[in-house]
């Protein structure tokens, strides 16, 4: 048995012989038409296996008939040929797989530029549609804004601001200004109707801006100066609300307005009323909303009143009478206005100039 294997190893290379003849067959197959390669290839492989088997058996019979029986030799040759064919099939499969992978990579390489081009086309289309839609929306918004602005200009006159107060509220404001004008003319006979109306407008505007009752401001001016803009006191207090220059400078800084000097307290009535009303509002906050104490501090000074309160002393009688008189006059003005409010219900709003409406609208927006 061992001699047979040695003889095979020395004299025959069955697998090499099979592969050599298979190569000739493959070369012949490549020359066939493409449509018949597969079927012809399989057929020729079957013929190759048969021819190789017969020739190899005949060669082995002629070489070693004296050492091995023909049946056993045929079996051994068949096994060797089968092993060789299996190896050939495995190599063929691996070559087919490599070819299939190469074809896939080749197709992917060919389709990649096309895919990139299609993707770029889709993205550019989306961007174009998006930006075109944005331009359309922007144009529509601008057109709508221009239309609304033109309608607003057509509906409301350009000389007057858009009113935010109702007709009833406007009539009430005009009625209060008219009532204050008549009261000022009744107290001071030397003041002209135009001056009385301008003073009433200044009182109402500054009171509304500071959130103070205009009847209270009117009562303070009545007690301090009797509506005389050039009034001076022996304590160097000037104007309608008798504001001292040191106090006026401090209040102007506190409310962040320009300090125009002591002479402006006499010349500018609106400026005097603005500083006086702001000082009254400051005293109300300092004494925690107690209006009577704020009025006493306005007359006597907040430092003196604070010292008296801390030592459990009462303020002087004149100071207490000053505060009580202003509160009583305020009550009388309110009752008088309420009794005549019916005649102001349909008051002509043109009695009030447009500057007051602008001031009121600015104050309400703040």
ZINORJO-V157604 format. One record per residue. N is the residue number from 1. RES is the residue in three letters. D_CENTER is the distance of its C-alpha to the mean C-alpha in Angstrom with 1 decimal. Layout:
# ZINORJO-V157604
n:N res:RES d_center:D_CENTER
n:N res:RES d_center:D_CENTER
This chain:
# ZINORJO-V157604
n:1 res:UNK d_center:95.3
n:2 res:UNK d_center:94.3
n:3 res:UNK d_center:96.5
n:4 res:UNK d_center:94.8
n:5 res:UNK d_center:91.3
n:6 res:UNK d_center:92.6
n:7 res:UNK d_center:94.1
n:8 res:UNK d_center:90.9
n:9 res:UNK d_center:89.0
n:10 res:UNK d_center:91.5
n:11 res:UNK d_center:92.4
n:12 res:UNK d_center:89.6
n:13 res:UNK d_center:85.8
n:14 res:UNK d_center:85.0
n:15 res:UNK d_center:81.2
n:16 res:UNK d_center:81.5
n:17 res:UNK d_center:83.9
n:18 res:UNK d_center:81.6
n:19 res:UNK d_center:78.5
n:20 res:UNK d_center:80.7
n:21 res:UNK d_center:81.8
n:22 res:UNK d_center:78.3
n:23 res:UNK d_center:77.1
n:24 res:UNK d_center:79.7
n:25 res:UNK d_center:78.5
n:26 res:UNK d_center:74.9
n:27 res:UNK d_center:76.0
n:28 res:UNK d_center:77.8
n:29 res:UNK d_center:74.9
n:30 res:UNK d_center:72.6
n:31 res:UNK d_center:75.1
n:32 res:UNK d_center:74.7
n:33 res:UNK d_center:72.4
n:34 res:UNK d_center:68.8
n:35 res:UNK d_center:69.2
n:36 res:UNK d_center:72.1
n:37 res:UNK d_center:71.0
n:38 res:UNK d_center:69.8
n:39 res:UNK d_center:72.9
n:40 res:UNK d_center:75.4
n:41 res:UNK d_center:73.8
n:42 res:UNK d_center:74.3
n:43 res:UNK d_center:77.8
n:44 res:UNK d_center:78.9
n:45 res:UNK d_center:77.6
n:46 res:UNK d_center:79.7
n:47 res:UNK d_center:82.7
n:48 res:UNK d_center:82.1
n:49 res:UNK d_center:82.1
n:50 res:UNK d_center:85.4
n:51 res:UNK d_center:87.1
n:52 res:UNK d_center:86.0
n:53 res:UNK d_center:87.4
n:54 res:UNK d_center:90.7
n:55 res:UNK d_center:91.3
n:56 res:UNK d_center:90.4
n:57 res:UNK d_center:92.7
n:58 res:UNK d_center:95.5
n:59 res:UNK d_center:95.1
n:60 res:UNK d_center:95.0
n:61 res:UNK d_center:98.1
n:62 res:UNK d_center:100.1
n:63 res:UNK d_center:99.1
n:64 res:UNK d_center:99.4
n:65 res:UNK d_center:101.5
n:66 res:UNK d_center:103.9
n:67 res:UNK d_center:101.3
n:68 res:UNK d_center:99.0
n:69 res:UNK d_center:99.6
n:70 res:UNK d_center:98.0
n:71 res:UNK d_center:96.0
n:72 res:UNK d_center:94.4
n:73 res:UNK d_center:93.8
n:74 res:UNK d_center:92.1
n:75 res:UNK d_center:89.8
n:76 res:UNK d_center:88.8
n:77 res:UNK d_center:88.1
n:78 res:UNK d_center:86.1
n:79 res:UNK d_center:83.9
n:80 res:UNK d_center:83.5
n:81 res:UNK d_center:82.5
n:82 res:UNK d_center:80.0
n:83 res:UNK d_center:78.4
n:84 res:UNK d_center:78.2
n:85 res:UNK d_center:76.8
n:86 res:UNK d_center:74.1
n:87 res:UNK d_center:73.1
n:88 res:UNK d_center:73.0
n:89 res:UNK d_center:70.8
n:90 res:UNK d_center:68.3
n:91 res:UNK d_center:68.2
n:92 res:UNK d_center:67.8
n:93 res:UNK d_center:64.9
n:94 res:UNK d_center:63.1
n:95 res:UNK d_center:63.7
n:96 res:UNK d_center:62.3
n:97 res:UNK d_center:59.2
n:98 res:UNK d_center:58.7
n:99 res:UNK d_center:59.2
n:100 res:UNK d_center:56.7
n:101 res:UNK d_center:54.1
n:102 res:UNK d_center:54.8
n:103 res:UNK d_center:54.4
n:104 res:UNK d_center:51.0
n:105 res:UNK d_center:49.8
n:106 res:UNK d_center:51.2
n:107 res:UNK d_center:49.5
n:108 res:UNK d_center:46.2
n:109 res:UNK d_center:46.6
n:110 res:UNK d_center:47.4
n:111 res:UNK d_center:44.5
n:112 res:UNK d_center:41.9
n:113 res:UNK d_center:41.5
n:114 res:UNK d_center:41.5
n:115 res:UNK d_center:38.7
n:116 res:UNK d_center:36.6
n:117 res:UNK d_center:37.2
n:118 res:UNK d_center:36.3
n:119 res:UNK d_center:33.0
n:120 res:UNK d_center:32.2
n:121 res:UNK d_center:33.1
n:122 res:UNK d_center:30.8
n:123 res:UNK d_center:27.8
n:124 res:UNK d_center:28.5
n:125 res:UNK d_center:28.9
n:126 res:UNK d_center:25.6
n:127 res:UNK d_center:23.8
n:128 res:UNK d_center:25.8
n:129 res:UNK d_center:25.0
n:130 res:UNK d_center:21.2
n:131 res:UNK d_center:21.1
n:132 res:UNK d_center:23.6
n:133 res:UNK d_center:21.6
n:134 res:UNK d_center:18.5
n:135 res:UNK d_center:20.8
n:136 res:UNK d_center:22.3
n:137 res:UNK d_center:19.0
n:138 res:UNK d_center:18.1
n:139 res:UNK d_center:21.7
n:140 res:UNK d_center:21.7
n:141 res:UNK d_center:18.6
n:142 res:UNK d_center:20.3
n:143 res:UNK d_center:23.5
n:144 res:UNK d_center:22.2
n:145 res:UNK d_center:20.7
n:146 res:UNK d_center:24.1
n:147 res:UNK d_center:26.0
n:148 res:UNK d_center:24.3
n:149 res:UNK d_center:24.9
n:150 res:UNK d_center:28.5
n:151 res:UNK d_center:29.1
n:152 res:UNK d_center:27.9
n:153 res:UNK d_center:30.1
n:154 res:UNK d_center:33.0
n:155 res:UNK d_center:32.7
n:156 res:UNK d_center:32.4
n:157 res:UNK d_center:34.7
n:158 res:UNK d_center:33.3
n:159 res:UNK d_center:35.5
n:160 res:UNK d_center:34.1
n:161 res:UNK d_center:30.6
n:162 res:UNK d_center:29.2
n:163 res:UNK d_center:30.9
n:164 res:UNK d_center:28.9
n:165 res:UNK d_center:32.1
n:166 res:UNK d_center:34.4
n:167 res:UNK d_center:37.8
n:168 res:UNK d_center:39.4
n:169 res:UNK d_center:37.3
n:170 res:UNK d_center:38.1
n:171 res:UNK d_center:41.7
n:172 res:UNK d_center:41.6
n:173 res:UNK d_center:40.2
n:174 res:UNK d_center:42.8
n:175 res:UNK d_center:45.5
n:176 res:UNK d_center:44.8
n:177 res:UNK d_center:44.8
n:178 res:UNK d_center:48.1
n:179 res:UNK d_center:49.5
n:180 res:UNK d_center:48.8
n:181 res:UNK d_center:50.3
n:182 res:UNK d_center:53.5
n:183 res:UNK d_center:53.6
n:184 res:UNK d_center:53.3
n:185 res:UNK d_center:56.1
n:186 res:UNK d_center:58.2
n:187 res:UNK d_center:58.0
n:188 res:UNK d_center:58.4
n:189 res:UNK d_center:61.0
n:190 res:UNK d_center:60.6
n:191 res:UNK d_center:57.0
n:192 res:UNK d_center:56.4
n:193 res:UNK d_center:54.4
n:194 res:UNK d_center:51.8
n:195 res:UNK d_center:51.5
n:196 res:UNK d_center:51.3
n:197 res:UNK d_center:48.5
n:198 res:UNK d_center:46.6
n:199 res:UNK d_center:47.1
n:200 res:UNK d_center:46.0
n:201 res:UNK d_center:42.8
n:202 res:UNK d_center:42.1
n:203 res:UNK d_center:42.8
n:204 res:UNK d_center:40.5
n:205 res:UNK d_center:37.6
n:206 res:UNK d_center:37.7
n:207 res:UNK d_center:38.3
n:208 res:UNK d_center:35.4
n:209 res:UNK d_center:33.1
n:210 res:UNK d_center:34.4
n:211 res:UNK d_center:34.6
n:212 res:UNK d_center:38.4
n:213 res:UNK d_center:41.0
n:214 res:UNK d_center:42.5
n:215 res:UNK d_center:45.9
n:216 res:UNK d_center:45.8
n:217 res:UNK d_center:45.1
n:218 res:UNK d_center:47.9
n:219 res:UNK d_center:50.2
n:220 res:UNK d_center:49.5
n:221 res:UNK d_center:50.2
n:222 res:UNK d_center:53.4
n:223 res:UNK d_center:54.6
n:224 res:UNK d_center:53.7
n:225 res:UNK d_center:54.8
n:226 res:UNK d_center:55.9
n:227 res:UNK d_center:53.4
n:228 res:UNK d_center:55.0
n:229 res:UNK d_center:52.5
n:230 res:UNK d_center:55.1
n:231 res:UNK d_center:56.1
n:232 res:UNK d_center:56.9
n:233 res:UNK d_center:57.9
n:234 res:UNK d_center:60.3
n:235 res:UNK d_center:57.3
n:236 res:UNK d_center:55.6
n:237 res:UNK d_center:53.1
n:238 res:UNK d_center:52.1
n:239 res:UNK d_center:51.1
n:240 res:UNK d_center:50.2
n:241 res:UNK d_center:48.6
n:242 res:UNK d_center:50.9
n:243 res:UNK d_center:48.2
n:244 res:UNK d_center:49.7
n:245 res:UNK d_center:48.4
n:246 res:UNK d_center:47.5
n:247 res:UNK d_center:45.5
n:248 res:UNK d_center:43.9
n:249 res:UNK d_center:42.8
n:250 res:UNK d_center:41.3
n:251 res:UNK d_center:39.4
n:252 res:UNK d_center:38.2
n:253 res:UNK d_center:36.7
n:254 res:UNK d_center:35.2
n:255 res:UNK d_center:33.5
n:256 res:UNK d_center:32.5
n:257 res:UNK d_center:34.7
n:258 res:UNK d_center:37.4
n:259 res:UNK d_center:40.9
n:260 res:UNK d_center:43.2
n:261 res:UNK d_center:46.5
n:262 res:UNK d_center:49.2
n:263 res:UNK d_center:50.5
n:264 res:UNK d_center:47.2
n:265 res:UNK d_center:47.8
n:266 res:UNK d_center:50.9
n:267 res:UNK d_center:49.7
n:268 res:UNK d_center:46.2
n:269 res:UNK d_center:46.3
n:270 res:UNK d_center:42.5
n:271 res:UNK d_center:41.9
n:272 res:UNK d_center:44.6
n:273 res:UNK d_center:43.2
n:274 res:UNK d_center:39.6
n:275 res:UNK d_center:40.9
n:276 res:UNK d_center:43.3
n:277 res:UNK d_center:40.7
n:278 res:UNK d_center:38.2
n:279 res:UNK d_center:41.2
n:280 res:UNK d_center:42.0
n:281 res:UNK d_center:38.5
n:282 res:UNK d_center:38.6
n:283 res:UNK d_center:41.9
n:284 res:UNK d_center:40.7
n:285 res:UNK d_center:37.9
n:286 res:UNK d_center:40.5
n:287 res:UNK d_center:43.0
n:288 res:UNK d_center:40.5
n:289 res:UNK d_center:40.6
n:290 res:UNK d_center:44.4
n:291 res:UNK d_center:45.1
n:292 res:UNK d_center:48.8
n:293 res:UNK d_center:48.4
n:294 res:UNK d_center:45.8
n:295 res:UNK d_center:48.4
n:296 res:UNK d_center:51.2
n:297 res:UNK d_center:49.1
n:298 res:UNK d_center:48.4
n:299 res:UNK d_center:52.2
n:300 res:UNK d_center:53.5
n:301 res:UNK d_center:50.7
n:302 res:UNK d_center:48.2
n:303 res:UNK d_center:50.1
n:304 res:UNK d_center:53.4
n:305 res:UNK d_center:52.0
n:306 res:UNK d_center:50.2
n:307 res:UNK d_center:53.5
n:308 res:UNK d_center:55.5
n:309 res:UNK d_center:53.2
n:310 res:UNK d_center:53.2
n:311 res:UNK d_center:57.0
n:312 res:UNK d_center:57.4
n:313 res:UNK d_center:59.0
n:314 res:UNK d_center:58.7
n:315 res:UNK d_center:57.5
n:316 res:UNK d_center:60.2
n:317 res:UNK d_center:61.4
n:318 res:UNK d_center:60.4
n:319 res:UNK d_center:56.8
n:320 res:UNK d_center:56.7
n:321 res:UNK d_center:58.3
n:322 res:UNK d_center:55.8
n:323 res:UNK d_center:52.9
n:324 res:UNK d_center:54.8
n:325 res:UNK d_center:55.9
n:326 res:UNK d_center:52.3
n:327 res:UNK d_center:51.2
n:328 res:UNK d_center:54.2
n:329 res:UNK d_center:53.6
n:330 res:UNK d_center:50.0
n:331 res:UNK d_center:51.3
n:332 res:UNK d_center:53.9
n:333 res:UNK d_center:51.4
n:334 res:UNK d_center:49.1
n:335 res:UNK d_center:52.1
n:336 res:UNK d_center:53.3
n:337 res:UNK d_center:50.1
n:338 res:UNK d_center:49.8
n:339 res:UNK d_center:53.3
n:340 res:UNK d_center:52.6
n:341 res:UNK d_center:49.1
n:342 res:UNK d_center:50.5
n:343 res:UNK d_center:51.5
n:344 res:UNK d_center:48.0
n:345 res:UNK d_center:46.3
n:346 res:UNK d_center:46.6
n:347 res:UNK d_center:46.3
n:348 res:UNK d_center:45.6
n:349 res:UNK d_center:42.1
n:350 res:UNK d_center:43.3
n:351 res:UNK d_center:45.3
n:352 res:UNK d_center:42.1
n:353 res:UNK d_center:40.8
n:354 res:UNK d_center:37.4
n:355 res:UNK d_center:36.6
n:356 res:UNK d_center:36.6
n:357 res:UNK d_center:34.2
n:358 res:UNK d_center:31.7
n:359 res:UNK d_center:32.3
n:360 res:UNK d_center:31.8
n:361 res:UNK d_center:28.5
n:362 res:UNK d_center:27.2
n:363 res:UNK d_center:28.4
n:364 res:UNK d_center:26.8
n:365 res:UNK d_center:23.3
n:366 res:UNK d_center:23.7
